[in-house]
Amino acid sequence: MYFIKIKFKKMAKINFGGVEENVVTRDEFSLAKAQEVLKDETIAIIGYGVQGPGQALNLKDNGFNVIIGQRSPSTSYDKAIADGFVPGETLFSIEEACEKGTIIQYLLSDAAQIAVWPTIKPYLTKGKALYFSHGFGITYKERTGIIPPEDIDVILAAPKGSGTSLRRLFLAGKGLNSSYAIFQDATGRAQERIVALGIGIGSGYLFETTFKREVYSDLTGERGTLMGAIQGLFAAQYNLLRERGHSPSEAFNETVEEATESLYPLIAENGMDWMYANCSTTAQRGALDWWKKFRDATAPVFAELYDSVAAGNEAQLSIDSNSQADYRDKLQVELDELKNSEMWRAGKAVRALRPKQDGESTYSATIGGNTESKLEV
């Protein structure tokens, strides 16, 4: 197969808080240029679970040659069919997709990547590209056993959000920002390949990183402010308010609902100072007086978390847990514990009170075990 190396404009330099970073936008690397770079490539998406559907459908809609590799029978295989992929034409077994693909997008879960690696490795022949959306498998390769051949490109594009969000924003004409990295450039084309793929999956812009920095920041963020810490803060404040005599609905509104429905969108729109400026002077004063106390109180926990990530402890915990045969059953127990907690049962009732379109059904709002109201929603 013959490829033409495409030159593109110098990357943009953007000032992020006083530090200049290289980024790639659609001005430097248009969709048409991405299509030209990858016109002779077959992109094999391995895994149709969390990231697979969003990336595959965005690439397909953007005019790239996309096939899926997925075990059958499985719910993911059925979903791929429902999304328009055709068995024997664009939907194959993992082995056949890897054989046909020139770019292998390895989008299985971290645990599944470890398990399936012996299956896909024989198909990683000279000149192909192995693509990740998470630096886990490569960064912790001594633990995962994922050691790629030296004569292939190893690249990464990591959307800063879920596959569902990637797809929804694409359909809305927007895009998620993504990081990109090159671990191995065997062909001399790794840079143009990964940038083209990053544009193809619907990234708003692409910023440079390394596999190690991606996984360290990602694992810290997931356990920290993106998921773990935010649930911890929510729970601590909600529980305190309940202990001090506030009702479930009041505690949830003052802890979660106002944050997610009113305040966080303002932060997303124009920053924290903008959110503060659009609140009462009493709220502003309190927030400005207390935010540094919370920063200082949590800083040691974040340092402990980052050190655990860097030492590989979080990776090993994930590998050990996720590789167990009954992992999904145990996971569901933990998720049900969250779902069935008073705070999130209160949340379900509060969400049901949000304005809805006419004609929706009656809902009995049960909070903390007591039916508080019966409402038309």
Beta strands, then each sheet from edge to edge (+ up, - down):
strand 1: 12-16
strand 2: 19-24
strand 3: 43-46
strand 4: 66-69
strand 5: 91-92
strand 6: 103-106
strand 7: 129-132
strand 8: 153-159
strand 9: 176-184
strand 10: 203-208
strand 11: 362-367
strand 12: 370-376
sheet 1: 1+ 2- 10+ 9+ 8- 7- 6- 3- 4- 5-
sheet 2: 11+ 12-
end
